[in-house]
C-alpha cells in the first residue's frame, strides 16, 4: 500500500507554484502559519518581495510576526509606522541585513522607537534613518541614533520643538534632510550642522534660518558640503562659506538680507556647477547676473526666473561672450532654464544672431 503523503512532503519548487496561485497575501500567510516547513516554502516563494517592508495599521500585527520570522533576513528597508515590543524584538532577531529604517513617532509610540534602537544597537549595516516626529515627543528619542556607527543619512521631519538640535551629535552624517511641518519654524540650522564635519548634502524645508553664532563672530566654513537645497525657507541670516559647493538650490525661498544670495554664490564661485535659484525678492539684476556667470567658470546649468534681468541684443551678446570665455561651445552648450516662455523665445532668437549660435541650451520650467 502506498504511503500517504501530504503537502509538507512537496519540494519547495512545487510549493512555490502553489503559493503563486494565491492572489491575497493574507491567504499565503495563513498557509505559511500552518507548518514550519510551509513557512520555509513561503520564504522561498517570497524571495526579495519583502526587501522593503512596511509595518502599518492596514494589516494585522500578527501577520508581520510571520513575515519577520520567515523573510526577515531579506529585509533591507523597514518602515515602522506602528508596532509593539514583541515585533521590535523580532526585527532585532531576524533582520540581520537591515540598512534603512523609517519611523513615525508620536508621544505614545516614542518608547517603541527607543526600544527598537536599543535592540539594534551597534548594527554596522544601518546607514539610513527617517523620522517623522509629531508634537510633544521628547528629543531624547534621538539620542540612541549615536549607537549606529555607520549611520550616514538622516531624513528628519518634525511638527515643532527642540528635538532637531539632537542631530548635532550625529557627527558621521554625510546626508541630512530637515523639514518642519510648522510654517517657517525658527531653527538655528547651521549651529546644528557645525559639528557635522563630514556632511556633503544638506536639504532644509520650511525653516526660518536664524543666525548661527555670536553676532560679531566670523562664520566658520563648511568644508565638506557639496550640495545645498533650501526649499520654502526664510533666510534671516547670512549663510556661511561652502568651499566645495557644486550644487545650490533655493526653491520658493524668501530672503530678508539684500544681496546675500548673490554674495553666497560668489563665495563658492570656484566650485559651483549647478544653480537653481527661485528667491523673493529676485537676487539678480542685469549686472549681478553677468557677475555670477563670469565668476562661476565651472557653472554648467543655471535655473533662474530672470525677473529683473533685462533682455536686449547687446546684453545677450555679452552673455554669449562670457560663456565663450568660460569654455562653452555649441557642441558642449551651457544650460539655462527660465520661467517665462516668451522671454525664453526672445533670448533664443538673440543668441541665434550672436557670434556663437547654439552656445546656450535654453529651456522653460514647467510647473505642475
NUBA-158548 format. One line per 3 residues: number of its first residue (from 1); their letters; for each residue x, y, z of N, C-alpha, C. Coordinates in steps of 0.02 Angstrom, whole numbers. Layout:
residues N
NUM = A = X/Y/Z/X/Y/Z/X/Y/Z ~ ...
***
This chain:
residues 368
1 = XXX = 42/-60/0/0/0/0/44/63/0 ~ 28/110/-43/69/170/-50/64/213/12 ~ 122/240/33/124/283/93/86/347/79
4 = XXX = 44/366/128/6/428/120/52/489/125 ~ 43/538/80/83/598/80/39/659/91 ~ 70/712/115/33/775/123/74/832/94
7 = XXX = 48/891/102/78/950/69/149/964/92 ~ 164/945/154/231/960/180/284/913/151 ~ 263/863/113/311/819/80/332/846/11
10 = XXX = 300/898/-11/315/925/-77/379/966/-76 ~ 418/965/-129/479/1007/-131/461/1081/-134 ~ 510/1122/-117/498/1194/-114/476/1222/-182
13 = XXX = 504/1194/-236/487/1218/-302/413/1209/-318 ~ 384/1152/-294/313/1140/-306/270/1185/-262 ~ 292/1192/-198/255/1237/-154/256/1309/-178
16 = XXX = 311/1327/-211/315/1394/-241/259/1404/-291 ~ 246/1353/-332/192/1357/-381/124/1362/-348 ~ 116/1328/-291/53/1331/-254/42/1402/-227
19 = XXX = 95/1431/-197/89/1499/-171/73/1549/-227 ~ 98/1534/-287/84/1579/-343/11/1584/-360 ~ -28/1534/-340/-100/1533/-355/-142/1574/-307
22 = XXX = -110/1600/-254/-146/1643/-207/-138/1716/-228 ~ -193/1752/-234/-191/1822/-252/-188/1868/-191 ~ -211/1843/-135/-215/1884/-74/-159/1865/-26
25 = XXX = -121/1914/-4/-63/1900/39/-82/1864/102 ~ -139/1883/134/-159/1851/197/-172/1777/187 ~ -195/1756/128/-206/1685/115/-139/1648/115
28 = XXX = -88/1679/86/-21/1649/87/5/1644/159 ~ -6/1696/197/19/1697/266/-15/1643/307 ~ -81/1635/298/-117/1584/336/-91/1514/319
31 = XXX = -76/1501/256/-47/1437/237/22/1429/268 ~ 62/1481/266/130/1477/294/129/1465/369 ~ 78/1488/403/73/1480/476/55/1408/496
34 = XXX = 32/1369/448/7/1302/464/62/1253/483 ~ 124/1265/458/178/1217/472/245/1253/462 ~ 295/1233/500/360/1265/495/389/1259/425
37 = XXX = 380/1201/394/407/1191/327/372/1235/276 ~ 306/1246/287/269/1291/242/293/1363/250 ~ 316/1380/310/346/1445/321/410/1452/281
40 = XXX = 451/1397/278/512/1398/238/495/1405/164 ~ 441/1371/144/420/1375/74/396/1445/56 ~ 363/1477/104/340/1546/93/400/1593/84
43 = XXX = 452/1582/125/513/1623/118/545/1611/50 ~ 547/1549/28/575/1532/-38/534/1566/-93 ~ 468/1563/-86/423/1593/-135/430/1670/-137
46 = XXX = 440/1700/-78/441/1773/-73/504/1804/-102 ~ 560/1767/-95/625/1792/-119/638/1863/-93 ~ 641/1912/-138/655/1981/-117/592/2024/-112
49 = XXX = 534/1993/-109/471/2030/-106/470/2078/-47 ~ 500/2058/9/497/2098/70/564/2133/84 ~ 600/2146/30/661/2186/37/643/2254/67
52 = XXX = 584/2280/47/556/2340/78/493/2319/115 ~ 494/2324/180/436/2303/221/409/2363/259 ~ 343/2369/257/309/2423/294/263/2393/346
55 = XXX = 277/2406/409/234/2383/464/186/2440/480 ~ 124/2431/458/74/2484/465/8/2455/489 ~ -42/2497/496/-106/2476/526/-152/2442/475
58 = XXX = -131/2436/412/-175/2407/361/-179/2331/366 ~ -132/2300/401/-133/2227/408/-127/2210/482 ~ -154/2151/503/-148/2131/573/-75/2125/593
61 = XXX = -58/2149/653/11/2147/675/38/2077/680 ~ -6/2027/694/19/1958/700/43/1930/633 ~ 18/1959/577/41/1937/511/114/1958/500
64 = XXX = 133/2015/529/202/2037/522/250/1993/561 ~ 226/1962/614/268/1916/653/293/1860/609 ~ 248/1830/569/269/1776/524/316/1802/470
67 = XXX = 300/1860/442/342/1889/389/413/1901/415 ~ 419/1926/476/485/1939/504/523/1875/518 ~ 488/1823/542/520/1760/557/545/1725/494
70 = XXX = 504/1728/441/520/1690/381/562/1730/331 ~ 550/1795/327/581/1836/275/624/1893/303 ~ 633/1894/369/670/1949/400/741/1957/373
73 = XXX = 772/1901/356/842/1905/332/848/1941/264 ~ 791/1947/227/793/1980/162/775/2054/167 ~ 751/2076/225/728/2145/233/788/2192/234
76 = XXX = 787/2242/190/840/2293/189/813/2361/212 ~ 750/2375/196/719/2439/213/655/2426/251 ~ 649/2457/310/592/2445/354/558/2511/371
79 = XXX = 491/2514/359/451/2571/380/412/2549/442 ~ 426/2580/499/399/2558/563/349/2610/588 ~ 290/2611/556/238/2661/573/202/2642/637
82 = XXX = 187/2579/645/155/2554/706/193/2491/728 ~ 181/2470/788/216/2410/811/203/2397/884 ~ 240/2350/911/237/2336/982/304/2308/1003
85 = XXX = 312/2296/1067/376/2272/1093/396/2206/1062 ~ 347/2160/1053/363/2094/1026/386/2098/954 ~ 354/2141/913/376/2149/844/446/2179/842
88 = XXX = 460/2225/886/526/2254/890/579/2201/903 ~ 563/2154/948/610/2100/963/621/2056/902 ~ 568/2045/863/575/2004/802/618/2039/750
91 = XXX = 610/2105/744/652/2143/698/725/2136/718 ~ 738/2144/783/806/2138/808/835/2069/798 ~ 793/2018/802/817/1949/798/828/1925/727
94 = XXX = 783/1945/680/785/1915/614/810/1962/558 ~ 806/2027/567/825/2073/513/899/2090/519 ~ 941/2042/501/1014/2049/510/1046/2095/459
97 = XXX = 1012/2107/403/1042/2146/348/1006/2213/338 ~ 973/2236/389/935/2298/385/982/2357/372 ~ 964/2397/321/1005/2455/302/970/2521/315
100 = XXX = 904/2521/314/867/2584/320/803/2573/361 ~ 789/2621/406/727/2619/446/693/2687/442 ~ 627/2685/436/587/2746/435/536/2742/491
103 = XXX = 540/2788/539/496/2788/598/444/2843/592 ~ 383/2827/615/332/2879/628/322/2879/703 ~ 341/2935/735/345/2937/808/294/2986/836
106 = XXX = 252/2961/882/206/3003/920/226/2999/993 ~ 195/3041/1034/210/3040/1106/197/2972/1136 ~ 145/2937/1111/128/2872/1139/170/2814/1111
109 = XXX = 204/2825/1055/243/2771/1025/318/2782/1030 ~ 338/2836/1062/410/2852/1065/450/2796/1098 ~ 420/2763/1148/456/2709/1183/470/2650/1138
112 = XXX = 427/2639/1087/439/2584/1040/500/2598/996 ~ 507/2661/974/566/2679/936/629/2671/978 ~ 627/2695/1040/685/2690/1084/703/2617/1096
115 = XXX = 651/2575/1105/662/2504/1118/695/2470/1058 ~ 670/2486/997/697/2454/937/769/2477/925 ~ 782/2541/935/851/2566/927/898/2531/975
118 = XXX = 875/2519/1035/917/2483/1084/931/2412/1062 ~ 880/2379/1033/889/2311/1009/937/2307/950 ~ 939/2359/910/981/2360/851/1048/2394/863
121 = XXX = 1061/2411/924/1121/2448/943/1184/2417/913 ~ 1225/2460/882/1289/2437/856/1287/2405/787 ~ 1228/2401/755/1223/2370/689/1261/2410/636
124 = XXX = 1312/2381/607/1350/2415/556/1312/2422/490 ~ 1261/2380/480/1226/2381/416/1180/2441/408 ~ 1159/2472/464/1110/2526/461/1145/2592/442
127 = XXX = 1127/2617/383/1160/2677/357/1112/2736/348 ~ 1046/2722/349/997/2775/335/937/2769/382 ~ 915/2826/410/857/2827/454/814/2887/436
130 = XXX = 748/2875/434/699/2929/425/655/2933/487 ~ 641/2993/510/600/3002/570/548/3056/555 ~ 484/3037/562/428/3084/557/401/3093/627
133 = XXX = 417/3148/659/403/3158/730/345/3207/740 ~ 295/3185/778/239/3227/794/255/3270/855 ~ 207/3312/875/218/3358/931/223/3319/997
136 = XXX = 256/3351/1045/262/3327/1115/302/3263/1121 ~ 343/3247/1071/389/3190/1077/455/3217/1106 ~ 480/3187/1160/542/3213/1189/602/3203/1142
139 = XXX = 645/3253/1140/703/3250/1097/751/3194/1114 ~ 745/3167/1174/790/3113/1196/784/3051/1153 ~ 728/3043/1116/720/2984/1075/774/2981/1020
142 = XXX = 804/3038/1003/855/3039/951/924/3021/977 ~ 932/3020/1043/999/3009/1071/1027/2941/1054 ~ 982/2892/1048/1004/2824/1033/1033/2816/963
145 = XXX = 1021/2864/918/1047/2858/850/1123/2858/848 ~ 1154/2884/900/1228/2883/902/1255/2812/908 ~ 1211/2764/922/1233/2694/930/1242/2659/863
148 = XXX = 1225/2693/807/1234/2664/740/1297/2692/709 ~ 1352/2656/712/1417/2684/691/1422/2701/617 ~ 1380/2668/575/1383/2681/503/1326/2724/478
151 = XXX = 1289/2757/523/1234/2800/502/1261/2859/463 ~ 1240/2864/400/1265/2917/356/1210/2963/330 ~ 1148/2940/332/1093/2977/302/1035/2984/351
154 = XXX = 1013/3045/364/956/3057/409/906/3103/375 ~ 842/3080/374/786/3120/348/741/3134/408 ~ 741/3196/432/706/3213/494/650/3263/480
157 = XXX = 588/3244/500/530/3287/493/498/3296/561 ~ 482/3358/580/451/3370/644/398/3424/638 ~ 350/3423/685/298/3474/686/325/3538/718
160 = XXX = 357/3531/775/389/3588/809/425/3561/869 ~ 476/3598/891/511/3577/952/586/3580/945 ~ 619/3564/1001/692/3568/1004/727/3502/990
163 = XXX = 689/3450/974/720/3385/961/772/3389/905 ~ 760/3434/857/805/3440/799/877/3454/820 ~ 887/3485/878/955/3503/899/995/3442/921
166 = XXX = 963/3385/933/999/3324/949/1039/3298/890 ~ 1022/3322/830/1055/3297/769/1129/3315/770 ~ 1148/3368/804/1218/3390/803/1265/3338/834
169 = XXX = 1237/3288/869/1279/3235/898/1295/3179/848 ~ 1263/3180/790/1273/3127/740/1330/3148/693 ~ 1390/3146/718/1447/3178/685/1470/3143/622
172 = XXX = 1445/3083/608/1466/3047/548/1417/3055/489 ~ 1365/3096/498/1316/3106/445/1349/3136/383 ~ 1328/3110/324/1351/3137/260/1293/3169/222
175 = XXX = 1232/3146/234/1173/3175/202/1120/3188/255 ~ 1092/3249/254/1043/3268/304/986/3307/272 ~ 924/3286/288/864/3323/268/826/3342/331
178 = XXX = 808/3405/337/770/3429/394/709/3466/368 ~ 650/3444/390/588/3475/367/544/3491/427 ~ 518/3552/429/470/3570/480/400/3572/450
181 = XXX = 353/3544/487/283/3547/466/248/3609/494 ~ 288/3649/531/264/3712/560/293/3769/518 ~ 250/3813/492/271/3863/442/329/3905/468
184 = XXX = 384/3903/432/443/3943/447/463/3939/520 ~ 468/3877/544/491/3867/613/562/3894/620 ~ 575/3930/673/641/3959/685/690/3906/709
187 = XXX = 740/3894/669/790/3843/686/859/3870/669 ~ 905/3862/715/974/3882/703/1009/3824/667 ~ 995/3819/602/1013/3759/565/1088/3749/560
190 = XXX = 1126/3804/554/1198/3796/545/1234/3786/612 ~ 1201/3802/667/1228/3781/732/1223/3705/739 ~ 1167/3677/715/1157/3605/717/1210/3570/674
193 = XXX = 1223/3599/615/1267/3566/567/1341/3578/580 ~ 1358/3626/622/1428/3643/632/1472/3584/652 ~ 1449/3539/697/1492/3482/716/1495/3427/663
196 = XXX = 1454/3431/611/1448/3377/561/1500/3388/506 ~ 1562/3372/520/1618/3388/477/1619/3348/412 ~ 1580/3293/410/1579/3251/350/1517/3264/306
199 = XXX = 1476/3312/326/1413/3324/291/1425/3349/220 ~ 1399/3311/170/1408/3328/99/1344/3358/69 ~ 1286/3334/92/1222/3355/62/1175/3378/117
202 = XXX = 1149/3438/110/1102/3466/160/1040/3492/124 ~ 982/3467/146/917/3490/120/875/3515/179 ~ 849/3576/173/809/3606/227/744/3631/197
205 = XXX = 689/3615/231/622/3630/204/581/3667/257 ~ 555/3726/238/506/3763/279/535/3786/346 ~ 597/3811/345/631/3834/406/647/3908/400
208 = XXX = 641/3944/455/668/4012/460/740/4005/485 ~ 787/4017/440/857/4005/455/885/4065/494 ~ 901/4051/557/923/4104/602/999/4111/603
211 = XXX = 1022/4164/637/1093/4174/647/1123/4114/683 ~ 1185/4098/667/1215/4037/693/1279/4051/731 ~ 1277/4098/776/1335/4112/817/1332/4181/847
214 = XXX = 1384/4203/879/1387/4271/904/1383/4321/846 ~ 1352/4376/859/1338/4424/805/1401/4447/769 ~ 1456/4458/807/1518/4483/777/1568/4428/761
217 = XXX = 1551/4366/777/1598/4311/766/1602/4293/692 ~ 1661/4276/666/1666/4256/595/1630/4190/583 ~ 1602/4183/524/1566/4121/507/1616/4068/487
220 = XXX = 1611/4010/519/1656/3955/503/1634/3922/437 ~ 1681/3907/392/1663/3875/329/1642/3802/340 ~ 1599/3778/295/1578/3708/296/1618/3673/240
223 = XXX = 1673/3644/259/1723/3623/210/1704/3562/169 ~ 1656/3522/193/1639/3460/157/1576/3466/115 ~ 1534/3517/127/1468/3521/96/1474/3532/20
226 = XXX = 1439/3488/-18/1441/3492/-91/1374/3510/-121 ~ 1319/3493/-86/1252/3507/-113/1210/3539/-58 ~ 1179/3596/-74/1137/3632/-27/1070/3647/-60
229 = XXX = 1016/3625/-28/948/3638/-52/908/3670/5 ~ 881/3729/-8/837/3764/39/771/3773/4 ~ 718/3744/32/652/3747/-1/601/3778/45
232 = XXX = 566/3829/19/515/3865/57/543/3890/124 ~ 605/3912/124/637/3937/185/637/4013/186 ~ 643/4041/246/653/4112/256/725/4122/277
235 = XXX = 763/4159/237/834/4170/251/841/4234/291 ~ 850/4224/357/855/4281/403/925/4293/428 ~ 973/4256/402/1043/4264/424/1089/4249/365
238 = XXX = 1148/4275/368/1198/4263/317/1217/4189/316 ~ 1228/4162/257/1249/4092/251/1325/4088/255 ~ 1350/4033/282/1423/4025/287/1454/4009/218
241 = XXX = 1519/4003/217/1555/3987/156/1558/3912/146 ~ 1545/3890/84/1548/3818/67/1600/3810/12 ~ 1663/3800/28/1716/3800/-23/1712/3743/-73
244 = XXX = 1676/3688/-58/1670/3632/-105/1601/3627/-136 ~ 1560/3678/-128/1491/3675/-151/1487/3670/-227 ~ 1454/3618/-253/1446/3610/-325/1373/3624/-347
247 = XXX = 1325/3616/-301/1255/3625/-319/1219/3665/-264 ~ 1183/3716/-285/1145/3758/-239/1075/3769/-267 ~ 1025/3752/-226/956/3761/-247/918/3799/-194
250 = XXX = 887/3854/-214/841/3892/-172/773/3890/-206 ~ 726/3853/-176/660/3843/-208/606/3879/-166 ~ 575/3928/-197/520/3966/-164/541/3992/-96
253 = XXX = 600/4022/-93/626/4050/-30/614/4125/-27 ~ 617/4152/33/615/4224/45/679/4244/80 ~ 706/4301/62/769/4324/92/762/4395/118
256 = XXX = 780/4405/182/774/4470/214/836/4513/207 ~ 890/4486/178/954/4521/177/973/4537/105 ~ 981/4601/91/996/4624/24/1063/4596/-1
259 = XXX = 1064/4571/-62/1125/4547/-96/1155/4484/-64 ~ 1122/4455/-13/1152/4398/21/1157/4336/-24 ~ 1106/4323/-63/1107/4264/-106/1163/4268/-157
262 = XXX = 1168/4325/-189/1221/4334/-239/1290/4329/-207 ~ 1298/4358/-147/1363/4356/-113/1381/4284/-94 ~ 1332/4245/-73/1344/4175/-55/1367/4136/-116
265 = XXX = 1335/4148/-173/1354/4114/-235/1426/4131/-255 ~ 1442/4195/-250/1509/4217/-272/1563/4189/-227 ~ 1548/4177/-162/1598/4147/-117/1615/4076/-138
268 = XXX = 1568/4043/-172/1580/3974/-194/1589/3970/-269 ~ 1609/4025/-300/1612/4029/-373/1661/3978/-402 ~ 1714/3962/-368/1765/3917/-396/1742/3845/-401
271 = XXX = 1689/3826/-366/1668/3756/-365/1598/3744/-394 ~ 1556/3795/-398/1486/3786/-418/1479/3761/-490 ~ 1436/3710/-499/1422/3683/-565/1348/3688/-582
274 = XXX = 1305/3693/-531/1233/3690/-542/1199/3740/-495 ~ 1161/3787/-524/1123/3836/-484/1050/3834/-503 ~ 1007/3831/-452/934/3832/-462/907/3882/-411
277 = XXX = 893/3944/-433/877/3998/-386/808/4026/-401 ~ 762/4017/-354/696/4048/-356/684/4079/-288 ~ 701/4143/-281/701/4176/-217/666/4244/-223
280 = XXX = 631/4263/-170/596/4327/-168/625/4372/-114 ~ 646/4433/-130/646/4463/-197/699/4431/-242 ~ 691/4439/-306/739/4410/-354/809/4436/-339
283 = XXX = 858/4391/-331/925/4413/-311/968/4442/-367 ~ 946/4437/-430/988/4458/-486/957/4515/-525 ~ 999/4565/-540/982/4614/-591/1030/4602/-649
286 = XXX = 1031/4647/-696/1073/4637/-755/1146/4629/-738 ~ 1172/4671/-694/1243/4669/-677/1262/4607/-636 ~ 1222/4591/-586/1240/4534/-542/1233/4467/-579
289 = XXX = 1187/4463/-627/1179/4402/-667/1243/4390/-707 ~ 1269/4442/-739/1331/4436/-777/1390/4421/-731 ~ 1390/4451/-671/1444/4440/-624/1448/4367/-603
292 = XXX = 1390/4337/-591/1389/4266/-573/1413/4222/-631 ~ 1390/4236/-691/1412/4197/-748/1488/4203/-758 ~ 1514/4263/-749/1585/4275/-759/1627/4240/-705
295 = XXX = 1604/4242/-643/1643/4214/-587/1639/4138/-583 ~ 1580/4110/-599/1570/4038/-591/1590/4002/-657 ~ 1653/3993/-667/1678/3966/-730/1661/3893/-741
298 = XXX = 1647/3856/-686/1628/3785/-692/1552/3776/-699 ~ 1515/3831/-692/1442/3826/-694/1419/3800/-762 ~ 1380/3745/-760/1357/3715/-823/1281/3718/-831
301 = XXX = 1245/3730/-775/1172/3733/-779/1147/3786/-730 ~ 1102/3829/-754/1078/3886/-715/1003/3891/-726 ~ 965/3888/-671/892/3897/-674/874/3959/-632
304 = XXX = 843/4009/-665/828/4071/-630/771/4107/-667 ~ 723/4136/-631/667/4169/-665/687/4228/-708 ~ 746/4257/-695/772/4319/-727/717/4373/-732
307 = XXX = 682/4383/-676/628/4433/-675/654/4503/-684 ~ 713/4518/-654/741/4586/-657/799/4592/-706 ~ 812/4540/-744/868/4541/-792/842/4567/-859
310 = XXX = 871/4620/-884/847/4648/-948/869/4604/-1007 ~ 825/4597/-1055/842/4556/-1114/841/4601/-1176 ~ 901/4615/-1201/907/4653/-1263/971/4628/-1298
313 = XXX = 980/4648/-1361/1031/4619/-1404/1102/4624/-1372 ~ 1123/4683/-1353/1191/4691/-1327/1201/4651/-1263 ~ 1149/4647/-1222/1155/4609/-1159/1163/4534/-1172
316 = XXX = 1122/4507/-1216/1127/4436/-1232/1194/4421/-1266 ~ 1218/4466/-1308/1284/4456/-1339/1338/4454/-1285 ~ 1330/4494/-1232/1379/4493/-1177/1377/4426/-1140
319 = XXX = 1318/4399/-1131/1312/4332/-1100/1349/4281/-1143 ~ 1339/4283/-1207/1373/4236/-1253/1448/4244/-1249 ~ 1472/4305/-1246/1544/4318/-1241/1573/4288/-1177
322 = XXX = 1539/4296/-1121/1563/4268/-1058/1564/4192/-1061 ~ 1512/4162/-1088/1509/4089/-1093/1565/4062/-1138 ~ 1581/4098/-1191/1636/4077/-1233/1702/4080/-1194
325 = XXX = 1712/4132/-1155/1772/4138/-1114/1777/4081/-1063 ~ 1719/4057/-1041/1718/4002/-992/1726/3934/-1024 ~ 1730/3931/-1090/1744/3869/-1124/1684/3832/-1153
328 = XXX = 1625/3863/-1152/1566/3829/-1180/1563/3838/-1255 ~ 1536/3787/-1289/1532/3787/-1362/1464/3760/-1383 ~ 1445/3768/-1447/1382/3738/-1471/1382/3662/-1464
331 = XXX = 1441/3630/-1467/1445/3558/-1458/1439/3539/-1384 ~ 1457/3584/-1340/1452/3573/-1268/1421/3636/-1237 ~ 1355/3644/-1246/1323/3708/-1228/1310/3716/-1153
334 = XXX = 1303/3778/-1134/1282/3797/-1066/1206/3790/-1063 ~ 1180/3763/-1006/1108/3753/-1000/1077/3808/-957 ~ 1027/3841/-984/992/3894/-949/917/3879/-947
337 = XXX = 889/3880/-886/817/3871/-877/787/3937/-855 ~ 732/3957/-887/696/4017/-867/623/3999/-854 ~ 586/4045/-824/517/4030/-804/466/4056/-853
340 = XXX = 488/4097/-901/442/4132/-945/455/4112/-1017 ~ 405/4080/-1049/415/4055/-1117/428/4111/-1168 ~ 390/4167/-1168/406/4221/-1216/477/4248/-1207
343 = XXX = 500/4254/-1144/568/4278/-1132/619/4227/-1158 ~ 604/4163/-1148/649/4110/-1173/655/4114/-1249 ~ 599/4124/-1284/600/4128/-1357/639/4189/-1380
346 = XXX = 633/4244/-1344/668/4305/-1363/743/4296/-1354 ~ 764/4265/-1298/836/4251/-1287/862/4205/-1342 ~ 825/4154/-1358/847/4106/-1410/856/4141/-1477
349 = XXX = 811/4186/-1493/816/4222/-1556/879/4266/-1558 ~ 894/4298/-1501/953/4342/-1499/1018/4301/-1499 ~ 1018/4244/-1465/1077/4201/-1465/1092/4177/-1536
352 = XXX = 1040/4163/-1574/1049/4140/-1643/1082/4193/-1686 ~ 1076/4258/-1666/1105/4312/-1704/1176/4330/-1679 ~ 1199/4296/-1626/1263/4313/-1595/1321/4281/-1632
355 = XXX = 1381/4291/-1605/1441/4263/-1636/1447/4188/-1625 ~ 1406/4160/-1581/1410/4087/-1566/1341/4058/-1556 ~ 1301/4051/-1610/1235/4021/-1604/1240/3950/-1576
358 = XXX = 1192/3933/-1534/1190/3865/-1506/1231/3855/-1444 ~ 1264/3909/-1418/1305/3902/-1358/1263/3894/-1295 ~ 1198/3912/-1299/1153/3905/-1242/1098/3856/-1259
361 = XXX = 1090/3806/-1216/1034/3760/-1220/978/3788/-1177 ~ 929/3820/-1208/877/3857/-1173/816/3813/-1160 ~ 789/3817/-1099/731/3778/-1079/685/3822/-1037
364 = XXX = 622/3803/-1035/574/3838/-992/549/3789/-938 ~ 547/3813/-876/525/3771/-821/450/3759/-827 ~ 430/3696/-819/359/3678/-821/334/3668/-750
367 = XX = 281/3702/-732/253/3696/-665/191/3651/-668 ~ 188/3604/-619/131/3558/-618/69/3592/-590
***
